[in-house]
Amino acid sequence: MEFSEKEYEALINWLYSQFPSYQVVGDRAFKMELGAMNAFNEVLGYPDRSFAKIHVAGTNGKGSTSSMLASALASCGLRTGLYTSPHLTDFRERMKIIEPDGSYELISREEVFGFFERNRKSIESIAPSFFEITTSMAFDFFAREKVDVAVIEVGLGGRLDATNIITPELSVITNISLEHCQYLGYTLPEVAGEKAGIIKPGVPVVIGEALPETRPVFEAKAAEKGSPIWFAEDAAELFLPLSTEDMDLQGDYQSRNIRTLSEAVHRLVETPWGRAHIASLPDWKERVIDGVRHAALRTGLRARWETFRSASAPSGEDDRGKARIIADTGHNAHAFRWIREQIDKIGCDYDNIFFIFGVVADKDIHAIAEFLPRDVNYILTSPSSPRALSAGELANVLSDYGIGGRVVPNPAEALAEADRLAGSGDLIFIAGSNYLISDIIALGL
């Protein structure tokens, strides 16, 4: 079958209908074994073995850390693959190539179409999951494009994640909190054990943040595998002189990701691969720092405390629709702990803060509610997702925590309501779900 835009759209619709994704059905998409992934990878000829890899897991921060690493590697002259999930508006966002010249490209529609045309029979016989298909597609794409290295972000967990068939140059685990408990465990040590499953024999591992309950788990797994282990929080000072003020990835919480990134680079350049491909450059550190500072621009990463719209000066008496808009993909209790701290910090900078908030039903909204900022004006909505929690149900749950707000079920109408209420001296903040961010981006922001 020949490629056409119509056939491509039909293919994507078939993919979502035949192989439900986590974005559509939630945790039910998670497979508790790697048999199909290994079988499909064998059929493809083990494409992951043709390039170097860095593997990144964790509860929060792995998307930002992966993008910073990819941008840093590309700045060192390496053609760098970047595999992340989920996407916001386009399926192809999951797999990109970051070029040394500072540009990036998504996998093309033709390449996606060609992958299925070449492998449809194998897909139908092996029956991999949606995430196993996209992971295999990324590996195949990176191999065909002859990337030098790829940064691979774990989807869910670690030990049984489809990405865990790789053997990387370095493993990174950003942090741990309770999530997807029915699959990863109901205690922090259990979740840490699943995340620690990405640690490979002899492969160095960097832990971004550890807790008294999780540190022994990581240490034990590293000892079992004979893997050198470093904890970023143990470093007396940053290996790379970076701060959030220098970066286009905003948000105070990025300081934690910077510390993880700094330690990861430190340990990567000590590996044989790192010495040969990075540390051999006379100005490698300056290149890495420049790449990290421009990670959002050079990888296309969005909605990490991103300003979607700057405030406009009032014109005449009516300055409605002129408030600054900031959006963030924070969507769990761990993330909202830091979001609340920053909103409390900047509250005095604005006359009012209007918070557009919506979540999916399988998130622990009770845990999130504990960390939601209080001195804001909520506009509660429902993201465009089969998994979304209705705005009315969300309002009912939050009322138990003394949180009220306007209920506006449609995200577009929620933004219109915020614009009706907010003036140029106010802030509109949007968070709670990747779906919600996608809805707002689709409005042209």
N, C-alpha and C positions, 0 to 999 in steps of 0.2 A: 504494500500500500504506500502511495506517495504522500509526502507531507503536505498538509494544508492547515490553515488556521482552524478551519472547521473540524478537521480530523484530530488536531491537537486538543481542542476543547472537549471533543468526544472522548478522547483517551483519558484526560484528566478526570472527567466525570466517571468514567469506568473505573479508574484507579480508586477513587473515593468510595464508589459503591461496592466494589468487589473486595477491597482490602481496607476496611474502616481504620481510620487513623486515631491516635490519641486525642487529637484536636476535636474529633467528631464524637467518639464514644467514650473517651476518658480511659481509665485504668484497664478496661476490658481489652484494650488493644495491646497490652503488655504481655509478652510471651515468656514463659518461665523456662525456656531452654534455648540453646543456640544451634540445634541440629539443622534447621532449615537455612539459617544464615551461613553456616559452614558449607552446606551442600551447594547453595547458590554461588558462594564465593569460589568454590572449586570449578563450577561450570564456567564462570567468567575468567578462569585462569589466574586466580589470586592477584587481581590488580593492585591490591593494597601493598604488595611486596615490592612494587617498582618505585616507591618514593619513601622518604623519611617521614616520620609522624610524631606529633605531640598529642597526647591524649588528655582531655580536660573533663573532670567530673566535679560534682558538688551540688548543693541545694540552690544557692544563689551565687551570682557573679560569674558563672562559667561562660556566659555569652560575652560579657565585656572582656573578661580575661582572654578568651579565645581570640577575639577581634584584635585586642592589643598585641597579642603574640604574633598573629598573622601579619599585621601591619609592620611590626618590628622586623620580622624575618624578610618581608618583601623589601623593606628599606635597606637590607643588607645585600640586595641584588638577587634574591632567591624568588623564583616563581612559586607562589605559595597558594595551596588549596585551603579553603575554609569551609568546613561542614558544620552547620548549626541547625537548631530547631527550637521552636516551631517557626514557620514563616508568618509574616504579618499580612501581606496582601497578595503575594505571588509565590506559588509553589517553588519556583526556581531560586528564590532567596536562600534556600537551604544549602546550595552548593555554589561557591564562587571561586574565582581565581583572582588573587591579589597580585598585581603586577609591580615590578620594581620601580616603574615610573610614577607610582602613586595612584593609578587607576585600578578599577576592578571590573570584572565581568561576571554576570550570572551564566549558568549553563543555558544554552540556547534552547528554544522550543524544538528546533530540528534535532538537537542532540537528545533531548528527552524522548521525542518520538522515535528516533532511531534505536535508542536503547530498548524500548518495548518491542519494536519490530524484530530486532535481533534475538530477543530473549523471551518472547511471549510464551512459547511452548514450555520453557523451563519454569517460568513463573507459574503457569497453570499446573504443572506437575509437582513442583516443590511446594507451592502455596506459601511463600514467605509472607510475613506481615507487611503492612504499609511501611513501617519504619525500616524493616529489613530490606525492602525494595529500594527505598530512597537512599539508605546507607550504601547498598551495593552500587546504585547508580552513581553516587558521589565517587566511590573508589574507582569505578570504571572511567568516569569522566576525568578524574585527576590523572589516571594512568595514560589515557589517550592524549591528554594535553601536555603530558611529560612535565608535570610540576616537580620541583626539587624537594618540596616538603609540604605536608598538609597538617593543619591544626584540626583535630577531630573532637567535637564536643559530644559528650555522652548525652543520650536522650533521657533515660529514666534509670536511676539506680547506678549500676556499674557492672557488677558481676555477671548479670544475665542480659545486659544491654547489647544490642546488635553490633555496636562499635567495638565490643570487647574481644573481637577476634584478632585485633591488630597487636603487633609488638612495636611499641614506640621507642623513641630515643629518650623520652622523658614523660612521666605521668604527673599530673597536677590534680589535686583535690582542693577546691576552694574553701568550702565550709560544710557543716552538717546541721540540719535541723529536721524535725519530724515532718515527713511527707509521704504520701502514697503508702501509708502504714500497712495496708493489707498485703502489700507485696514486699516492702522493704523492712518491716518490723515496727513494733510499737514502742521501742526504746531507742535512745540515741546510740548506744553501743551496737544495737542490731542494724540500724541504718548505716552507721559507720562501717560495719562489716561488709555490707553490700557495696558501698562506695569503694572500700578498700579492695574490692575484687578486681579493680583495674590494675593493681600493682603486679608487675610481671617479673619473673626471675632475673635478677641482676640489673633491672632497669631503675634508675634513680627516680625518686618520687618526692614532690614538694607538697606539703600540706599548708594551705593558706591560714586557716583558723582551726584551732583544736580546743576542745573542752576537756576538763578533767575526766569525764566519762568516755571520751572518744580517743584521746591521745594513746592510751595503752592498746587500743584496738589497732590503730595504724602502726604502732611500733611492733606489735606482735606479727602482723601480716608482713611487714617489711623484713623482719628477721627470718620469718619462714621462707620468704622468697629470695633471701640474700640480696636485698635491694637497699642501696643507700637511701636514707630518709632525712629530710630537712623540714623544719617547721618555720615558716616565714616569720612568725611572731617572736622567734628566738633571736633573730638578727638584730644586732645592736644598732645598726643603721641601714638605710636603704642602699643596696648595691648600685641602683640607678637614682640619680638626683631628680626625682619627679614629684610633682604635687598636683592636686586637682586644679589649681589655678592655671596650670600650663596646658591643660588638656581640653579637647573638644568633646570628650565624654564627661558630662557634668554630673553633679550629685556628690555630696560629701561622702556617701558610702563608697565611692570609687577609691578613696584612700586605702581601703582594705584590699581592693582588687589590685591597686598599685603595689602594695607590699607583697602580695602573692606573685604578681608579674615580675617584680624585681628579683625575688628569690629564684623564680623559675628560670629567668635569663641567666642569673649567676651560675646556677647548676648546669644549665644547658651548655654554656660555653666551656664547661670543664669536661664534657663528654668528648670522645674522639670525633664524633660528627660535628659537634659545636666548635671544637678547635679548628677543624678543617674548613668549615663553611661560614663561620661568623668571626671568631677570634683572630683568624688569619688576616682580616681586613684591618689596616692601620687605624681607620677611623670608625671601627665597628660600634663603639659605645655611642658616639654621636648619632650614628645612623639609627640605632635602636631607639634612642630617646626621641628622635624626630618622628619615628614611626608610631611610637606609643602616643605622643602628643596629638597626632592627627588620625587616630584609629577610626573614629566615626566617619570622617570624610573618606578615608582610603578603603574602608570595608563596607560602607553603606549601613552600618549599624544604627538603628533608630530607637527613639523613645527611652533613652537612659537619662532621665531628667532633662529632656530635650525641650528647648523653646520652640514650640510650633508656631507661635505668633508673638511678635514683640508688641509692647504697649504703644498705642498711638496717642499723640497729644490731643486733647479735646478740641473739637472744632465747633465753635458756637456753644450753645447751652446743652446740647445732647451729645454726650460722649459714650453712649452705650455701644457695645460691640467693638470696643477699642482696648479691652484688657489684655494683658499678657497671658498667653496660654503655655503651660508646661505640662508635658505628659511623661509618664514613666510606666514601664512594664511590670512594676512590682505587683505581685499577686498572691503572696503568702505572708504568714505572720512574721517570719524572719525578715522579710523585706520591709514590711510596714513598721517594724521597730525603728529602722533607720530613716524611713520616710517621715515618720512622725517627728523624730528629732530635728530633721531639717525644716519641716514646716513650722515647728515651734520656734526655730531659730530665725526664720525669715518673716514671721508673722508681723513684726513691727514695720516691715518695709512696705506693707500694703494696707489700704483702708479696710478691705474685706478679702477673704479667700473663699471662692466657690469651688467645691470639690465634687466633680462628676465621678461617681463611684458605681461600679457594676462588677459582678463576679459570676463564675460558673458554679453550678450547684454542688459539685464534688469537692470544692475547697472547704477548709475548716473555717467557716465564717466566724464562729465563736472565738477561735484563737486570734483571727485577724482583728476582730472587734476590740480586743484588749489593747491593741496598739494603734487604733485609729485616732487621728488628731481630734480634739474636741472643739477648739475655738475656730471652727470653720462652718460654712454654710453648705450642707450636703444637697446634691441633686442626685437622687438614686435612680439608676436606669438598668436596663437588661441588655447585655451584649448580643450580637447576632450570632447565636450558636445554639445547636440543639441541646447543649449542656448548660445553658444559661439559667441562673436563678432569676426568677421574675423580680421585677423592681418592687412589687408589693410584698412578696415573701421576704426580700432583703430588708425592707422597712420594718416588717414584723420582728425579725431577728434583732435588728439594731435597736429597736425600741426597748428591748430588755436590758440594754447597756446604756440607756439614757441618751441615745443618739436618734435624732429626728431629721427630717429633711423633706424636700419636695420630691414627689414620685413622678418621674417622667419616663415611661417605659422605653421609648425609642431614643437611641443615642444621638441621632441628628437633632431631634427635638430637645433633648437634654442640653446640647450645646447651644441651641437657639435660645433656650430659657436662660442659660448662664449669660449669654450675650445681652439678653434683655435686661438682666439685673446688674451686670458688672460694668463699671466705668473704667476709665483709663488708669485710675489709681488702684485698681483691684487686680487680683490674680485668679485665673481659672486653672485649676489643677485637675488632671485626669489620670486615674489609675484603677487597678483592680483586676484587669484581665487583658491578655494579649488580644482577645477578640474585640474588646472595647477600643483598644488603641487602633486596631485595624479599621473599625468602623469610623473613627475620627479621621484617620489618614485618607480613607475613601472619600471624605468630604472635601478633599483638596488641601488639607493642612500638612 
